Amino acid sequence: MSPYIAEIIGTAILMLLGNGVVANVLLSDSKGNGGGWIVITWGWGIAVFVAVYVVGQFSGAHINPAVTVGLAGAGLFEWAEVPFYIAAQMVGAAIGALLVWLTYKDHFAKTDDGDLILAVHSTAPAIRNYPSNLMTEAIGTIMLVFGVLYLADPGFIGSNGELLQTIVIDGQEVGFGLGSLSALPVGLLVLGIGLSLGGPTGYAINPARDLGPRIMHAILPIPGKRDNDWAYSWVPVVGPIIGALLAAGLYLLLQ
């Protein structure tokens, strides 16, 4: 499987299961309605686990532009591949959001609260204070990327089961990724971030996770939806990128 296709599929799985659990908890007449924060954080942790386990052997399962930038900043991924990985992640996030809408279409139609409809697609702060919100997203992503840098397998699993230090993309060798063996600890890491640090902003910690579905919210014909809160949309994009670069710098400093 092409690593770019793998990133599309992996990010789509992440959004389908991650935004899916939010839809289940928030939307009217869903069997999971009112399940609460613990259900949401566990759902996101499992979403990460499944996505990484499925595509880790093919692309390293970054499934997050911040992880891609962080690995590149730490010298463990080629900068030339970063734009292509991010593009694939954005496409995957949009596909995942579309699948959530199709799954919960009847429940979106029965939900009168536009804030809840938007919350299924993207994050929003509990207290709107842009500097604090930006810092929170950066701190959460520092924890994510720093953890990934120490938890991830330094290679990929080949078709014969051996650990490869690099894979070939368009004739170039590219090294380092999460790998399937790292699926469980990375999923638990995201669960921990959600439980501990998710309260202020909803812990996007992933630009594609927020921006891709936010764009789909703008496009999809959802009755009763509100505006897309573009005024806040830059925070879950810029904050995670800042956090990823800081995590990469800390990782290099400690080597």
C-alpha positions, 0 to 999 in steps of 0.5 A, a space after each residue: 500500500 502506498 504510504 500516502 493512501 495509508 495516511 488517508 485511510 488511517 486518518 479517515 479511521 481516526 475521524 470515523 471512530 473519534 468524531 463518531 464517539 462524539 456524535 454518539 454522546 452529543 447528538 439527539 436520540 443516539 443510544 450513547 447520548 449523554 455518555 460524557 467525557 470519559 466515553 469520549 476520551 476512551 473512544 478517541 484513544 481506541 480510534 488512535 489505536 485502531 488507526 495506527 495498528 491498521 496502517 502503521 506498517 505502511 506509512 508509519 501511521 503519523 495520521 496527524 500533521 503535528 506528528 509528521 512535523 515533529 518527526 521531521 523536526 527531530 530529524 527522523 523524517 524527510 522534510 520533503 515528504 511532509 507536504 504530501 503526508 499532510 495533504 493525505 491526512 487532510 483528505 482522510 480527515 474529510 472522508 472520516 467526517 463524511 462517514 460520521 455524518 452519513 452514519 448519524 445523519 438522522 440524529 444530526 437532523 434531530 439535533 437543534 443545538 448548532 453548537 453540538 453539531 459543530 462540536 461533533 466536527 471540530 473543537 472549541 474552547 471551554 473559556 475563549 482566551 486565544 493565548 491560553 487556548 493556543 498554549 493549551 493546544 501546544 502543551 498537549 501536543 508537546 506531550 503527544 509528540 514527545 511521547 511518540 518520539 520515545 514510544 514509537 518503533 524506529 522503523 516499519 514492519 516489512 511484508 515478511 515480518 522483519 523490522 525495516 529501518 526505512 521504506 522507499 517512497 518515490 525512489 527515496 528511503 524514508 525512516 521512522 514511524 509509529 509502526 503497528 507495535 506502537 499502536 497500544 501505547 500511543 492510543 493510551 497516550 492520547 487517552 491520557 492527554 484527553 483525560 488530563 489536558 483535554 478540558 480547556 480546548 477539547 484537545 485537538 492536538 492534530 490540525 487535520 483532525 480539526 480543520 478537515 471536519 470543520 471544512 466538511 461542516 461548512 460543506 455538508 447540508 446539515 439542518 440547523 447547523 451554526 457558523 463554522 467558528 473560523 475565528 477560532 479555527 487557527 488555534 487547533 492548527 497553529 498550537 499543535 504545530 508549535 507544540 510539535 516543533 518544541 517537542 522535537 527541539 526538546 528531544 534533540 536537546 536530550 540526545 
